[in-house]
Amino acid sequence: MKETKDRSKIAIALVHEIYGINNHILSMSKKFEDEGYDVYCIDLLNNRTFDYEEADEAYSYFMNEVGFDKAKSKVLDCIHSIFNYYEKVYLIGYSVGATVAWLCSEEQELINGVVGYYGSRIRDYIAIEPKVKTVLFFPLREKEFDIDALIQVLEGKEKVSAYKFEGLHGFADSYSKYYNSKEKELSEKILNEFICE
């Protein structure tokens, strides 16, 4: 925790993908810190990280050793420990982290806003009604489901804005083979405006 005199008014809690706190999450943490925010990288995997080539193993580890309920509890425990020190707390998640952030979007006493990148498992929790403003970024397509149909349902929710980008799952991760700098830049423009509201 930062000293009071050095503390920002806004905290950003980052929730990683199945790979853990990797170079992508660390680079996003630095980006937000450089912009003047206090950043908390929430570790769901107990200091484990996986390479992108280990996607199947990483997904299996997350689902079997962590799961969405335990991940949500970890995130909320972190937010509980910091929210009194800030005027605003934003939760930003990637992939499974975006789904976890979505699950936390009903916690209006703790969180001021949620941003999720390519949270494909949100489709399993469509009954959630966010109590805070929530911005979701989706890729052009996913193998397992119809993104347009999901976006249509999500946009029917009062606090949700959903966007579809030309990139694929991982487009905002400069370490991913699907990285798309133009689409990342577009999404970050929306994200920055959201945080600065």
Backbone as a printed PyTorch tensor [residue, N CA C, xyz], in Angstrom:
tensor([[[  0.8530,  -1.2000,   0.0000],
         [  0.0000,   0.0000,   0.0000],
         [  0.8830,   1.2410,   0.0000]],

        [[  0.5460,   2.2020,  -0.8390],
         [  1.3330,   3.4200,  -0.9110],
         [  1.1090,   4.2890,   0.3170]],

        [[  2.1180,   5.1110,   0.6130],
         [  1.9620,   6.1000,   1.6740],
         [  0.8550,   7.0700,   1.2810]],

        [[  0.1610,   7.6130,   2.2750],
         [ -0.9810,   8.4960,   2.0200],
         [ -0.6150,   9.6530,   1.0940]],

        [[  0.5240,  10.2740,   1.3270],
         [  0.8860,  11.4560,   0.5260],
         [  1.1670,  11.1120,  -0.9370]],

        [[  1.5150,   9.8480,  -1.2030],
         [  1.8260,   9.4350,  -2.5680],
         [  0.6600,   8.7570,  -3.2750]],

        [[ -0.4420,   8.6200,  -2.5680],
         [ -1.5360,   7.8200,  -3.1020],
         [ -2.3650,   8.5990,  -4.1240]],

        [[ -2.7490,   7.9000,  -5.1880],
         [ -3.6630,   8.4640,  -6.1790],
         [ -5.0770,   8.4770,  -5.6020]],

        [[ -5.9780,   9.2050,  -6.2580],
         [ -7.3830,   9.1770,  -5.8460],
         [ -8.1150,   7.9920,  -6.4640]],

        [[ -7.4750,   7.3840,  -7.4830],
         [ -8.1040,   6.2810,  -8.2150],
         [ -7.2100,   5.0490,  -8.1670]],

        [[ -7.8260,   3.9200,  -7.8620],
         [ -7.1150,   2.6410,  -7.8990],
         [ -7.6650,   1.7970,  -9.0380]],

        [[ -6.7620,   1.0720,  -9.6630],
         [ -7.1440,   0.1190, -10.6990],
         [ -6.6850,  -1.2610, -10.2580]],

        [[ -7.6210,  -2.1920, -10.2190],
         [ -7.2970,  -3.5780,  -9.8980],
         [ -7.3380,  -4.3720, -11.1940]],

        [[ -6.2290,  -5.0110, -11.5230],
         [ -6.1270,  -5.7950, -12.7460],
         [ -6.3320,  -7.2770, -12.4420]],

        [[ -7.1670,  -7.9330, -13.2480],
         [ -7.4280,  -9.3590, -13.0870],
         [ -6.9590, -10.0620, -14.3570]],

        [[ -6.0070, -10.9520, -14.1890],
         [ -5.3010, -11.5470, -15.3220],
         [ -6.0930, -12.6550, -16.0170]],

        [[ -5.5370, -13.0890, -17.1400],
         [ -6.0660, -14.2330, -17.8880],
         [ -5.6390, -15.5320, -17.1980]],

        [[ -5.8730, -16.6540, -17.8500],
         [ -5.5060, -17.9580, -17.3020],
         [ -3.9980, -18.1060, -17.1080]],

        [[ -3.2110, -17.2110, -17.7100],
         [ -1.7530, -17.3420, -17.6800],
         [ -1.1070, -16.7750, -16.4220]],

        [[ -1.8640, -16.0660, -15.5990],
         [ -1.3060, -15.4740, -14.3940],
         [ -0.7760, -14.0760, -14.6390]],

        [[ -0.0300, -13.5670, -13.6580],
         [  0.5270, -12.2130, -13.7680],
         [  1.7720, -12.3070, -14.6510]],

        [[  1.5440, -12.1480, -15.9380],
         [  2.6040, -12.2930, -16.9270],
         [  3.0640, -10.9280, -17.4360]],

        [[  3.8660, -10.9430, -18.4850],
         [  4.3980,  -9.6770, -19.0130],
         [  3.3030,  -8.7300, -19.4780]],

        [[  2.2250,  -9.2830, -20.0110],
         [  1.1120,  -8.4220, -20.4350],
         [  0.5340,  -7.6580, -19.2510]],

        [[  0.2270,  -8.3740, -18.1740],
         [ -0.3590,  -7.7220, -16.9900],
         [  0.6320,  -6.7310, -16.3820]],

        [[  1.8970,  -7.1050, -16.3240],
         [  2.9090,  -6.1960, -15.7740],
         [  3.0440,  -4.9430, -16.6350]],

        [[  2.9440,  -5.1040, -17.9510],
         [  3.0420,  -3.9250, -18.8300],
         [  1.8270,  -3.0220, -18.6780]],

        [[  0.6460,  -3.6240, -18.4850],
         [ -0.5530,  -2.8070, -18.2650],
         [ -0.4790,  -2.1080, -16.9080]],

        [[  0.0540,  -2.7920, -15.9200],
         [  0.2390,  -2.1760, -14.6090],
         [  1.1350,  -0.9500, -14.7200]],

        [[  2.2390,  -1.0850, -15.4330],
         [  3.1550,   0.0470, -15.6130],
         [  2.4850,   1.1830, -16.3760]],

        [[  1.7090,   0.8390, -17.4030],
         [  1.0090,   1.8560, -18.1810],
         [  0.0980,   2.6920, -17.2820]],

        [[ -0.7050,   2.0210, -16.4680],
         [ -1.6350,   2.7410, -15.5990],
         [ -0.8980,   3.5090, -14.4990]],

        [[  0.1640,   2.9230, -13.9770],
         [  0.9580,   3.6490, -12.9760],
         [  1.5610,   4.9050, -13.5770]],

        [[  2.0580,   4.8010, -14.8000],
         [  2.6290,   5.9690, -15.4800],
         [  1.5820,   7.0510, -15.7180]],

        [[  0.3190,   6.6500, -15.7880],
         [ -0.7730,   7.6110, -15.9700],
         [ -1.2450,   8.1920, -14.6350]],

        [[ -0.6360,   7.7410, -13.5400],
         [ -0.9290,   8.3410, -12.2380],
         [ -1.8740,   7.5680, -11.3440]],

        [[ -2.2410,   6.3590, -11.7340],
         [ -3.1420,   5.5460, -10.9160],
         [ -2.3600,   4.5990, -10.0180]],

        [[ -2.9550,   4.2160,  -8.9070],
         [ -2.4120,   3.1290,  -8.0970],
         [ -2.9630,   1.8250,  -8.6660]],

        [[ -2.0980,   0.8590,  -8.8680],
         [ -2.4970,  -0.3800,  -9.5380],
         [ -2.2440,  -1.5870,  -8.6300]],

        [[ -3.2200,  -2.4750,  -8.6110],
         [ -3.1200,  -3.7180,  -7.8540],
         [ -3.3400,  -4.8760,  -8.8270]],

        [[ -2.3250,  -5.7190,  -8.9640],
         [ -2.4480,  -6.9120,  -9.8050],
         [ -2.9000,  -8.0640,  -8.9050]],

        [[ -4.1030,  -8.5120,  -9.1030],
         [ -4.6550,  -9.5540,  -8.2400],
         [ -4.2260, -10.9220,  -8.7750]],

        [[ -3.5170, -11.6560,  -7.9340],
         [ -2.9780, -12.9490,  -8.3330],
         [ -3.9590, -14.0580,  -7.9820]],

        [[ -4.5650, -14.6460,  -8.9990],
         [ -5.5220, -15.7330,  -8.7820],
         [ -4.8570, -17.1050,  -8.7570]],

        [[ -3.6000, -17.1870,  -9.2170],
         [ -2.9490, -18.4880,  -9.3950],
         [ -1.8540, -18.7790,  -8.3760]],

        [[ -1.8000, -18.0030,  -7.2880],
         [ -0.8010, -18.2450,  -6.2390],
         [  0.6270, -18.2750,  -6.7900]],

        [[  0.9790, -17.2050,  -7.4740],
         [  2.3270, -16.9940,  -8.0120],
         [  2.6910, -17.9050,  -9.1850]],

        [[  1.7350, -18.5940,  -9.7390],
         [  2.0190, -19.4200, -10.9210],
         [  1.7950, -18.6070, -12.1760]],

        [[  2.6060, -18.8670, -13.1840],
         [  2.3660, -18.2950, -14.5040],
         [  2.5580, -19.3970, -15.5480]],

        [[  1.8900, -19.2060, -16.6680],
         [  1.9730, -20.1510, -17.7810],
         [  2.3500, -19.3940, -19.0470]],

        [[  3.0680, -20.0580, -19.9370],
         [  3.3410, -19.4980, -21.2530],
         [  2.0860, -19.6400, -22.1200]],

        [[  2.0190, -18.8250, -23.1680],
         [  0.8580, -18.8950, -24.0520],
         [  0.7260, -20.2580, -24.7280]],

        [[  1.8620, -20.9330, -24.9240],
         [  1.8260, -22.2690, -25.5300],
         [  1.2060, -23.3100, -24.5920]],

        [[  1.0610, -22.9550, -23.3270],
         [  0.4950, -23.8650, -22.3260],
         [ -0.9750, -23.5500, -22.0520]],

        [[ -1.6780, -23.0730, -23.0550],
         [ -3.0600, -22.6150, -22.8640],
         [ -3.9640, -23.6980, -22.2760]],

        [[ -3.8670, -24.9250, -22.7710],
         [ -4.7260, -26.0000, -22.2610],
         [ -4.4340, -26.2950, -20.7960]],

        [[ -3.1540, -26.3650, -20.4640],
         [ -2.7640, -26.6220, -19.0760],
         [ -3.1890, -25.4600, -18.1660]],

        [[ -3.0120, -24.2370, -18.6540],
         [ -3.3780, -23.0520, -17.8740],
         [ -4.8860, -23.0060, -17.6220]],

        [[ -5.6560, -23.3070, -18.6540],
         [ -7.1150, -23.3020, -18.5080],
         [ -7.5540, -24.3810, -17.5160]],

        [[ -6.9650, -25.5650, -17.6370],
         [ -7.2860, -26.6640, -16.7290],
         [ -6.9330, -26.2910, -15.2900]],

        [[ -5.7690, -25.6780, -15.0970],
         [ -5.3520, -25.2670, -13.7590],
         [ -6.3370, -24.2560, -13.1810]],

        [[ -6.7020, -23.2550, -13.9920],
         [ -7.6400, -22.2420, -13.4920],
         [ -8.9710, -22.8790, -13.1120]],

        [[ -9.5160, -23.6920, -13.9820],
         [-10.8410, -24.2590, -13.7310],
         [-10.8360, -25.2470, -12.5610]],

        [[ -9.7690, -26.0400, -12.4240],
         [ -9.7360, -27.0770, -11.3940],
         [ -9.2020, -26.5940, -10.0440]],

        [[ -8.2530, -25.6660, -10.0750],
         [ -7.6210, -25.2200,  -8.8290],
         [ -8.1870, -23.8980,  -8.3090]],

        [[ -8.7990, -23.1300,  -9.1870],
         [ -9.3190, -21.8140,  -8.7750],
         [-10.8240, -21.7610,  -9.0100]],

        [[-11.2370, -21.6560, -10.2550],
         [-12.6580, -21.5360, -10.5750],
         [-13.1550, -20.1200, -10.3770]],

        [[-14.3090, -19.8240, -10.9310],
         [-14.8200, -18.4560, -10.9160],
         [-15.2810, -17.9910,  -9.5390]],

        [[-15.8370, -18.8760,  -8.7410],
         [-16.3030, -18.4630,  -7.4070],
         [-15.1380, -18.0660,  -6.5090]],

        [[-14.1050, -18.8950,  -6.4820],
         [-12.9300, -18.5870,  -5.6570],
         [-12.2150, -17.3440,  -6.1760]],

        [[-12.1600, -17.2170,  -7.5070],
         [-11.5270, -16.0350,  -8.1040],
         [-12.2770, -14.7660,  -7.7060]],

        [[-13.5930, -14.8150,  -7.7620],
         [-14.3990, -13.6560,  -7.3500],
         [-14.1200, -13.2990,  -5.8950]],

        [[-14.0390, -14.2950,  -5.0310],
         [-13.7520, -14.0340,  -3.6130],
         [-12.3980, -13.3780,  -3.4250]],

        [[-11.3940, -13.8550,  -4.1690],
         [-10.0520, -13.2580,  -4.0710],
         [-10.0770, -11.7910,  -4.4900]],

        [[-10.7650, -11.5190,  -5.5810],
         [-10.8420, -10.1420,  -6.0700],
         [-11.5410,  -9.2530,  -5.0450]],

        [[-12.6660,  -9.7040,  -4.5350],
         [-13.4060,  -8.8870,  -3.5630],
         [-12.6250,  -8.7030,  -2.2650]],

        [[-11.8450,  -9.7110,  -1.8570],
         [-10.9920,  -9.5530,  -0.6720],
         [ -9.9760,  -8.4360,  -0.8970]],

        [[ -9.3850,  -8.4130,  -2.0830],
         [ -8.4300,  -7.3520,  -2.4010],
         [ -9.1090,  -5.9850,  -2.3920]],

        [[-10.2570,  -5.8970,  -3.0390],
         [-10.9730,  -4.6150,  -3.1020],
         [-11.3690,  -4.1550,  -1.7070]],

        [[-11.8370,  -5.0740,  -0.8720],
         [-12.1820,  -4.7350,   0.5240],
         [-10.9960,  -4.1020,   1.2480]],

        [[ -9.8040,  -4.5900,   0.9630],
         [ -8.6240,  -4.1070,   1.6830],
         [ -8.1530,  -2.7300,   1.2190]],

        [[ -8.6260,  -2.2690,   0.0650],
         [ -8.1230,  -0.9920,  -0.4620],
         [ -9.1760,   0.0920,  -0.6470]],

        [[-10.4640,  -0.2690,  -0.7610],
         [-11.4240,   0.7120,  -1.2850],
         [-11.6020,   1.9340,  -0.3910]],

        [[-11.3520,   1.8160,   0.9080],
         [-11.4900,   2.9740,   1.8010],
         [-10.4330,   4.0450,   1.5550]],

        [[ -9.3670,   3.6840,   0.8560],
         [ -8.2670,   4.6200,   0.6250],
         [ -8.4140,   5.4210,  -0.6630]],

        [[ -9.4610,   5.1600,  -1.4260],
         [ -9.5890,   5.7750,  -2.7520],
         [-10.9740,   6.3710,  -2.9690]],

        [[-11.0020,   7.3940,  -3.8180],
         [-12.2940,   7.9540,  -4.2130],
         [-13.0030,   7.0190,  -5.1860]],

        [[-12.2030,   6.3480,  -6.0440],
         [-12.7810,   5.4260,  -7.0250],
         [-11.8810,   4.2080,  -7.1780]],

        [[-12.5290,   3.0630,  -7.3920],
         [-11.8110,   1.8230,  -7.6740],
         [-12.4130,   1.2030,  -8.9370]],

        [[-11.5460,   0.9280,  -9.9060],
         [-11.9810,   0.2860, -11.1540],
         [-11.3710,  -1.0980, -11.2460]],

        [[-12.1400,  -2.0020, -11.7790],
         [-11.7180,  -3.3810, -11.9760],
         [-11.5890,  -3.6220, -13.4720]],

        [[-10.3910,  -4.0490, -13.9070],
         [-10.1440,  -4.3110, -15.3230],
         [ -9.6580,  -5.7450, -15.4630]],

        [[-10.4000,  -6.5350, -16.2440],
         [-10.0490,  -7.9390, -16.3930],
         [ -9.8810,  -8.3460, -17.8410]],

        [[ -9.1110,  -9.4100, -18.0190],
         [ -8.8160,  -9.9470, -19.3420],
         [ -9.2130, -11.4190, -19.3950]],

        [[-10.0180, -11.7830, -20.3810],
         [-10.4590, -13.1580, -20.6030],
         [-11.1480, -13.7120, -19.3520]],

        [[-10.6130, -14.7570, -18.6900],
         [-11.2960, -15.2340, -17.4730],
         [-11.3530, -14.1230, -16.4370]],

        [[-10.3430, -13.2420, -16.4390],
         [-10.3500, -12.0970, -15.5240],
         [-11.4880, -11.1430, -15.8220]],

        [[-11.8640, -11.0370, -17.0940],
         [-13.0110, -10.1940, -17.4620],
         [-14.3100, -10.8080, -16.9430]],

        [[-14.3950, -12.1320, -16.9970],
         [-15.5840, -12.8030, -16.4690],
         [-15.6540, -12.6310, -14.9610]],

        [[-14.5120, -12.7430, -14.2880],
         [-14.4710, -12.5180, -12.8380],
         [-14.8890, -11.0780, -12.5180]],

        [[-14.3810, -10.1230, -13.2830],
         [-14.7610,  -8.7210, -13.0820],
         [-16.2690,  -8.5390, -13.2780]],

        [[-16.8190,  -9.2100, -14.2920],
         [-18.2590,  -9.1820, -14.5380],
         [-19.0250,  -9.6980, -13.3220]],

        [[-18.5410, -10.7700, -12.7120],
         [-19.1960, -11.3250, -11.5240],
         [-19.1650, -10.3490, -10.3500]],

        [[-18.1800,  -9.4730, -10.3510],
         [-18.0490,  -8.4790,  -9.2710],
         [-18.8220,  -7.1930,  -9.5520]],

        [[-19.4220,  -7.0850, -10.7210],
         [-20.0420,  -5.8220, -11.1400],
         [-21.3080,  -5.4670, -10.3560]],

        [[-21.7720,  -6.3750,  -9.5260],
         [-22.9360,  -6.0730,  -8.6770],
         [-22.5280,  -5.4280,  -7.3500]],

        [[-21.2330,  -5.2710,  -7.1220],
         [-20.7030,  -4.7690,  -5.8430],
         [-20.5240,  -3.2540,  -5.8720]],

        [[-21.6200,  -2.5200,  -5.9270],
         [-21.5380,  -1.0670,  -6.0750],
         [-20.9520,  -0.3700,  -4.8580]],

        [[-20.9280,  -1.0240,  -3.7020],
         [-20.3440,  -0.4010,  -2.5130],
         [-18.8220,  -0.4060,  -2.5770]],

        [[-18.2560,  -1.2860,  -3.3920],
         [-16.8010,  -1.4620,  -3.4320],
         [-16.1610,  -0.9710,  -4.7220]],

        [[-16.8960,  -1.0150,  -5.8120],
         [-16.3270,  -0.7920,  -7.1420],
         [-17.0990,   0.3170,  -7.8480]],

        [[-16.3780,   1.1670,  -8.5680],
         [-17.0230,   2.2510,  -9.3100],
         [-17.2430,   1.9300, -10.7800]],

        [[-16.5140,   0.9600, -11.2940],
         [-16.6800,   0.5990, -12.6850],
         [-15.9080,  -0.6590, -13.0240]],

        [[-16.3580,  -1.3390, -14.0730],
         [-15.7500,  -2.5840, -14.5280],
         [-15.4530,  -2.4770, -16.0170]],

        [[-14.2670,  -2.9740, -16.3890],
         [-13.8990,  -3.0760, -17.8010],
         [-13.4480,  -4.5130, -18.0470]],

        [[-13.9750,  -5.1220, -19.1030],
         [-13.6010,  -6.5010, -19.4030],
         [-13.2120,  -6.6710, -20.8570]],

        [[-12.0640,  -7.2930, -21.0610],
         [-11.5890,  -7.6170, -22.4080],
         [-11.8270,  -9.0930, -22.6970]],

        [[-12.5290,  -9.3640, -23.7820],
         [-12.8060, -10.7050, -24.2940],
         [-13.1400, -11.7250, -23.2020]],

        [[-14.1560, -11.3680, -22.4260],
         [-14.6390, -12.2680, -21.3760],
         [-15.6640, -13.2400, -21.9290]],

        [[-15.1990, -14.2530, -22.6160],
         [-16.1170, -15.1510, -23.3130],
         [-17.0320, -15.9250, -22.3700]],

        [[-16.5760, -16.1860, -21.1450],
         [-17.4070, -16.9470, -20.1980],
         [-18.4990, -16.0940, -19.5450]],

        [[-18.5360, -14.8270, -19.8750],
         [-19.6530, -13.9890, -19.4140],
         [-20.9700, -14.6000, -19.8790]],

        [[-20.9120, -15.2990, -21.0040],
         [-22.1350, -15.9110, -21.5330],
         [-22.7450, -16.9220, -20.5640]],

        [[-21.9380, -17.4610, -19.6500],
         [-22.4430, -18.4120, -18.6540],
         [-23.0740, -17.7200, -17.4500]],

        [[-22.9100, -16.3990, -17.3750],
         [-23.4020, -15.6280, -16.2210],
         [-24.2320, -14.4390, -16.7080]],

        [[-25.0350, -14.6900, -17.7050],
         [-25.7870, -13.6210, -18.3570],
         [-26.8630, -13.0290, -17.4510]],

        [[-27.2280, -13.7390, -16.3850],
         [-28.2550, -13.2330, -15.4660],
         [-27.7420, -12.0890, -14.5870]],

        [[-26.4410, -11.9040, -14.5340],
         [-25.8650, -10.8070, -13.7420],
         [-26.4090,  -9.4720, -14.2440]],

        [[-26.7960,  -8.6170, -13.2880],
         [-27.2440,  -7.2530, -13.6150],
         [-26.2840,  -6.2730, -12.9440]],

        [[-25.2970,  -5.7720, -13.6690],
         [-24.3190,  -4.8750, -13.0570],
         [-24.9690,  -3.6710, -12.3720]],

        [[-24.4260,  -3.3440, -11.2090],
         [-24.8930,  -2.1700, -10.4630],
         [-23.9660,  -0.9780, -10.7050]],

        [[-22.8390,  -1.2270, -11.3810],
         [-21.9050,  -0.1540, -11.7290],
         [-21.7290,  -0.1440, -13.2430]],

        [[-21.2760,   0.9770, -13.7670],
         [-21.0350,   1.0630, -15.2140],
         [-20.0040,   0.0150, -15.6190]],

        [[-20.3250,  -0.6900, -16.6840],
         [-19.5010,  -1.8030, -17.1420],
         [-19.2800,  -1.6910, -18.6450]],

        [[-18.0160,  -1.7290, -19.0380],
         [-17.6400,  -1.6540, -20.4390],
         [-16.9740,  -2.9700, -20.8290]],

        [[-17.4810,  -3.5830, -21.8910],
         [-16.9620,  -4.8780, -22.3270],
         [-16.4600,  -4.7910, -23.7660]],

        [[-15.2700,  -5.3270, -23.9730],
         [-14.6390,  -5.3350, -25.2870],
         [-14.5380,  -6.7770, -25.7810]],

        [[-15.1080,  -7.0330, -26.9520],
         [-15.1000,  -8.3800, -27.5180],
         [-14.3430,  -8.3970, -28.8430]],

        [[-13.7770,  -9.5580, -29.1850],
         [-13.1140,  -9.6940, -30.4850],
         [-14.1390,  -9.8750, -31.5980]],

        [[-13.6550,  -9.9240, -32.7970],
         [-14.5190, -10.0850, -33.9650],
         [-15.3280, -11.3730, -33.9040]],

        [[-14.6990, -12.4360, -33.4380],
         [-15.4090, -13.7170, -33.3410],
         [-14.7480, -14.5980, -32.2910]],

        [[-15.5120, -15.5690, -31.8210],
         [-15.0280, -16.6270, -30.9380],
         [-15.5100, -17.9460, -31.5280]],

        [[-14.7700, -19.0160, -31.2840],
         [-15.1490, -20.3210, -31.8410],
         [-16.4240, -20.8660, -31.2080]],

        [[-16.5790, -20.6670, -29.9070],
         [-17.6050, -21.3750, -29.1510],
         [-18.9940, -20.7480, -29.1670]],

        [[-19.1210, -19.4940, -29.5410],
         [-20.4270, -18.8450, -29.4320],
         [-20.5410, -17.6510, -30.3690]],

        [[-21.7650, -17.1550, -30.4840],
         [-22.0810, -16.0220, -31.3540],
         [-21.9170, -14.7260, -30.5600]],

        [[-20.8700, -13.9850, -30.8560],
         [-20.5930, -12.7440, -30.1280],
         [-21.6970, -11.7160, -30.3310]],

        [[-22.2110, -11.6090, -31.5350],
         [-23.2560, -10.6130, -31.7970],
         [-24.4920, -10.8680, -30.9420]],

        [[-24.8610, -12.1250, -30.7870],
         [-26.0290, -12.4580, -29.9630],
         [-25.7640, -12.0990, -28.5070]],

        [[-24.5540, -12.3750, -28.0290],
         [-24.2080, -12.0280, -26.6450],
         [-24.2310, -10.5140, -26.4460]],

        [[-23.6300,  -9.7810, -27.3690],
         [-23.6050,  -8.3170, -27.2560],
         [-25.0180,  -7.7520, -27.2370]],

        [[-25.8990,  -8.3150, -28.0510],
         [-27.2860,  -7.8310, -28.0830],
         [-27.9510,  -7.9820, -26.7110]],

        [[-27.7200,  -9.1110, -26.0560],
         [-28.2810,  -9.3250, -24.7140],
         [-27.6560,  -8.3620, -23.7140]],

        [[-26.3400,  -8.2210, -23.7650],
         [-25.6300,  -7.3690, -22.8070],
         [-26.0430,  -5.9130, -22.9420]],

        [[-26.2400,  -5.4600, -24.1690],
         [-26.6080,  -4.0520, -24.3630],
         [-28.0260,  -3.7520, -23.9030]],

        [[-28.8040,  -4.7940, -23.6270],
         [-30.1230,  -4.5940, -23.0430],
         [-30.0710,  -4.3150, -21.5520]],

        [[-28.8810,  -4.4210, -20.9790],
         [-28.7050,  -4.1620, -19.5470],
         [-28.3500,  -2.6930, -19.3400]],

        [[-28.9610,  -2.0940, -18.3570],
         [-28.8980,  -0.6440, -18.1580],
         [-27.4770,  -0.0910, -18.0360]],

        [[-26.6090,  -0.7600, -17.3240],
         [-25.2850,  -0.2040, -17.0090],
         [-24.1730,  -0.6990, -17.9370]],

        [[-24.5250,  -1.4410, -18.9770],
         [-23.5100,  -2.1080, -19.8010],
         [-23.3610,  -1.4660, -21.1790]],

        [[-22.1060,  -1.2710, -21.5720],
         [-21.7630,  -0.9070, -22.9560],
         [-20.8490,  -1.9950, -23.4790]],

        [[-21.1670,  -2.5310, -24.6480],
         [-20.3600,  -3.6080, -25.2300],
         [-19.8960,  -3.1980, -26.6230]],

        [[-18.6440,  -3.5080, -26.9200],
         [-18.0370,  -3.1390, -28.1970],
         [-17.4030,  -4.3770, -28.8340]],

        [[-17.4220,  -4.4110, -30.1560],
         [-16.7650,  -5.4870, -30.8900],
         [-15.6540,  -4.8780, -31.7420]],

        [[-14.4860,  -5.5210, -31.7050],
         [-13.3220,  -5.0180, -32.4150],
         [-12.9080,  -5.9670, -33.5250]],

        [[-12.1500,  -5.4610, -34.4640],
         [-11.7110,  -6.2550, -35.6110],
         [-10.7200,  -7.3500, -35.2240]],

        [[-10.0800,  -7.2110, -34.0900],
         [ -9.0840,  -8.1930, -33.6760],
         [ -9.6980,  -9.4800, -33.1500]],

        [[ -8.8160, -10.4360, -32.8360],
         [ -9.2260, -11.7070, -32.2550],
         [ -8.9470, -11.7100, -30.7560]],

        [[ -9.3370, -12.7910, -30.0840],
         [ -9.1450, -12.9260, -28.6430],
         [ -7.6560, -12.7400, -28.3270]],

        [[ -7.3410, -11.7060, -27.5610],
         [ -5.9490, -11.3630, -27.2730],
         [ -5.4740, -10.1220, -28.0110]],

        [[ -6.3810,  -9.4300, -28.7090],
         [ -5.9720,  -8.2940, -29.5370],
         [ -5.3440,  -7.1560, -28.7490]],

        [[ -5.6310,  -7.0600, -27.4470],
         [ -5.1000,  -5.9540, -26.6370],
         [ -3.8320,  -6.3390, -25.8780]],

        [[ -3.3040,  -7.5190, -26.1540],
         [ -2.1270,  -8.0400, -25.4620],
         [ -0.9420,  -8.0120, -26.4220]],

        [[  0.0000,  -7.1200, -26.1860],
         [  1.1220,  -6.9570, -27.1080],
         [  2.0450,  -8.1740, -27.1470]],

        [[  1.8530,  -9.1210, -26.2400],
         [  2.6590, -10.3460, -26.2250],
         [  1.9390, -11.5080, -26.9230]],

        [[  0.7150, -11.2860, -27.3380],
         [ -0.0830, -12.3320, -27.9710],
         [  0.1360, -12.3510, -29.4790]],

        [[  0.0170, -13.5250, -30.0770],
         [  0.1230, -13.6130, -31.5400],
         [ -1.0610, -12.9300, -32.2160]],

        [[ -2.1120, -12.6420, -31.4620],
         [ -3.2920, -11.9720, -32.0180],
         [ -3.3040, -10.4680, -31.7390]],

        [[ -2.1940,  -9.9520, -31.2550],
         [ -2.1130,  -8.5290, -30.9360],
         [ -2.4370,  -7.6820, -32.1550]],

        [[ -3.2660,  -6.6560, -31.9180],
         [ -3.6390,  -5.7210, -32.9710],
         [ -3.5150,  -4.3180, -32.3750]],

        [[ -2.4340,  -3.6360, -32.7010],
         [ -2.1430,  -2.3520, -32.0530],
         [ -3.2340,  -1.3130, -32.2980]],

        [[ -3.7930,  -1.3110, -33.4890],
         [ -4.8440,  -0.3290, -33.8060],
         [ -6.0810,  -0.5680, -32.9480]],

        [[ -6.4830,  -1.8130, -32.8280],
         [ -7.6890,  -2.1260, -32.0400],
         [ -7.4430,  -1.9240, -30.5490]],

        [[ -6.2300,  -2.2340, -30.0990],
         [ -5.8950,  -1.9730, -28.6910],
         [ -6.0020,  -0.4800, -28.4050]],

        [[ -5.4520,   0.3180, -29.3130],
         [ -5.4850,   1.7750, -29.1340],
         [ -6.9250,   2.2860, -29.0830]],

        [[ -7.7780,   1.7620, -29.9610],
         [ -9.1850,   2.1690, -29.9540],
         [ -9.8660,   1.7970, -28.6400]],

        [[ -9.6010,   0.5840, -28.1600],
         [-10.2240,   0.1480, -26.9060],
         [ -9.7190,   0.9780, -25.7290]],

        [[ -8.4300,   1.3130, -25.7370],
         [ -7.8750,   2.0830, -24.6230],
         [ -8.3750,   3.5160, -24.6130]],

        [[ -8.7250,   4.0380, -25.7730],
         [ -9.3380,   5.3800, -25.8190],
         [-10.6810,   5.3560, -25.0820]],

        [[-11.4770,   4.3230, -25.3420],
         [-12.7660,   4.1750, -24.6480],
         [-12.5380,   3.9430, -23.1580]],

        [[-11.5740,   3.0870, -22.8280],
         [-11.2640,   2.7890, -21.4310],
         [-10.8450,   4.0530, -20.6820]],

        [[ -9.9480,   4.8310, -21.2770],
         [ -9.4590,   6.0450, -20.6150],
         [-10.5720,   7.0630, -20.4010]],

        [[-11.4600,   7.1980, -21.3800],
         [-12.5930,   8.1160, -21.2180],
         [-13.5230,   7.6360, -20.1000]],

        [[-13.6760,   6.3270, -20.0060],
         [-14.5190,   5.7320, -18.9690],
         [-13.9700,   6.0220, -17.5730]],

        [[-12.6700,   5.8400, -17.3940],
         [-12.0520,   6.0770, -16.0900],
         [-12.0640,   7.5610, -15.7360]],

        [[-11.9720,   8.4110, -16.7270],
         [-11.8820,   9.8620, -16.4780],
         [-13.2490,  10.5330, -16.3540]],

        [[-14.3460,   9.7750, -16.4690],
         [-15.6970,  10.3790, -16.3890],
         [-15.8960,  11.0890, -15.0560]]])
